[in-house]
Amino acid sequence: MKKNTTNITQKSPTNTVKSSLSAQEIREYETVLLSSTSNNYLTLVHVPNDVAEAFKNEGVKRVVACLVSNKAEHEYQCGLLPVGEGNTGIMINKKIRTKLSIGEGSRLLVRLRADESEYGLEMPEELAELMNQDEDGSRLFHALTKGKQRTLIYVVSSVKNSERRIERALTVVAHLKEHYGKIDFKRLYEDLKISHRFEE
């Protein structure tokens, strides 16, 4: 694993985090995977205070994270979350841990940059195309909060098959119309016939 030439050492509650600010607004540091109290994610990595503060000063709440282990690397969009005692972290789910072959205590190289995308998640082509053709559906979707937009984007994009993404996009837009721009998550989950966590 490549190491930084200039490091700033910062103590976290359970581990030592090394950080550096590199060119092109990328913040890079080494840390270890920690346990979390979240039942959905179970693990997290801390974001050093200087890095978290820099993002905060820039008004950045969501980032693109690149995690590098000894086995692989993975890039994804995520939020900067308070994790207690004034610390900030990013959550790592089971799918990412499996891809990187990591577990609690594993060392990682973390690279963070501001997420400058419109939604904070990659918009699936199927949902984007449907909204291009459905003015009312697009209006209702874009009237939602950013968080709810990301939830619906994730609902559609969490399946690999394009036909199923089209079906989910149609269901989501129909749901918004039926409920006048509101989301009844219980009803939506029933319509989609999937679990609350959308995991395959």
KENUVO-222369 format. One line per 10 residues: their letters; for each residue x, y, z of C-alpha. Coordinates in steps of 0.05 Angstrom, whole numbers. Each point is the difference from the previous one (the first is absolute). Example, Ala and Ser with C-alpha at 12.3 -4.5 7.8 and 13.67 -1.06 7.14 Angstrom:
REM KENUVO-222369
as	246/-90/156 | 27/69/-13
//
This chain:
REM KENUVO-222369
mkknttnitq	0/0/0 | 28/68/-20 | 17/45/59 | -4/75/4 | 63/43/0 | -30/51/48 | -45/-23/56 | -38/34/56 | -13/-48/57 | -66/6/37
ksptntvkss	-27/-42/58 | -69/-31/-7 | -35/-37/56 | 23/-68/-22 | 55/9/-51 | 53/47/-28 | -17/33/-66 | 52/29/-47 | -24/53/-49 | 26/45/-55
lsaqeireye	-30/51/-47 | 22/-12/-71 | -11/37/-65 | -67/5/-37 | -41/4/64 | 13/-73/18 | 9/-16/73 | 39/-64/12 | 15/-38/64 | 12/-69/29
tvllsstsnn	-45/-29/53 | -32/-65/24 | -70/-28/-7 | -40/9/65 | -64/-30/26 | -64/42/-1 | -65/0/39 | -39/1/-66 | -36/-65/-16 | 0/17/-74
yltlvhvpnd	74/14/-8 | 36/-29/61 | 67/31/-18 | 29/69/-13 | 65/38/-8 | 13/66/35 | 14/64/-39 | 56/39/33 | -23/65/33 | 42/44/-45
vaeafknegv	-30/-33/-62 | -71/2/27 | 8/73/19 | 28/18/-69 | -61/-32/-34 | -46/35/50 | 31/67/-15 | -12/-13/-74 | -73/-18/13 | 11/-72/-21
krvvaclvsn	-45/-53/32 | 8/-56/-51 | 64/-28/-29 | 27/-50/-50 | 40/-50/40 | 53/-46/-30 | 20/-56/48 | 64/-39/-15 | 16/-66/35 | 56/-50/-14
kaeheyqcgl	-49/-39/-44 | -39/52/-40 | -28/70/-3 | -70/27/-2 | -30/70/-13 | -69/21/22 | -41/61/21 | -16/9/74 | -16/51/54 | 44/28/54
lpvgegntgi	-35/-22/64 | 9/19/73 | 22/-63/38 | 3/25/72 | 48/39/43 | 8/53/-53 | 27/-49/-52 | -20/-9/-73 | -2/-65/-39 | -22/-34/-64
minkkirtkl	-39/-65/2 | 20/-63/-37 | -51/-54/-15 | 8/-75/-7 | 3/1/-76 | 60/48/0 | 35/-39/56 | -7/-64/-40 | 28/32/-63 | 60/27/37
sigegsrllv	9/-64/42 | 2/40/64 | -27/-6/70 | 2/37/66 | 72/21/13 | 22/-2/-73 | 45/57/-23 | -24/44/-57 | 24/57/-42 | -57/50/-7
rlradeseyg	-6/55/-52 | -57/50/6 | -22/55/-47 | -62/43/-1 | -60/-31/-35 | -20/51/-52 | -53/-42/-33 | -71/26/-4 | -32/-53/43 | 56/-30/42
lempeelael	-11/-67/-34 | 7/-21/-72 | -66/9/-35 | -21/-65/-36 | -11/11/-74 | -68/-34/4 | -27/50/51 | 32/59/-35 | -31/-19/-67 | -69/-11/31
mnqdedgsrl	2/69/32 | 23/30/-67 | -65/-27/-29 | -45/14/59 | -3/73/19 | -47/-11/59 | 42/-56/28 | 63/41/-7 | -32/60/35 | -23/-43/59
fhaltkgkqr	68/-34/6 | 39/65/0 | -47/31/51 | 24/-53/51 | 56/12/48 | 69/-22/-23 | -1/-57/51 | -66/-27/-27 | 25/7/-71 | 61/-42/18
tliyvvssvk	-44/-53/32 | -41/-8/-63 | 62/0/-43 | 28/-55/43 | -65/-39/-4 | 4/0/-76 | 75/-10/-8 | 8/-56/52 | -17/-54/-50 | 47/-20/-56
nserrieral	-50/-19/-54 | -21/59/-44 | -70/-26/-10 | -10/-3/76 | 27/71/6 | -51/23/-51 | -55/-35/39 | 23/33/65 | 5/68/-34 | -71/-6/-26
tvvahlkehy	-24/-22/69 | 35/58/35 | -27/53/-47 | -70/-30/3 | 4/1/76 | 18/74/1 | -59/16/-45 | -48/-42/40 | 21/33/65 | 5/71/-27
gkidfkrlye	75/4/8 | 3/-33/68 | 33/-67/16 | -37/-54/39 | 60/-45/10 | -40/-59/26 | -44/1/-61 | 59/11/-46 | 37/-60/30 | -62/-42/-10
dlkishrfee	-6/23/-72 | 73/-17/-14 | -5/-66/38 | 69/7/30 | 28/5/70 | 10/66/36 | 76/-4/-10 | -3/-12/-75 | 57/-51/5 | 5/-56/-51
//
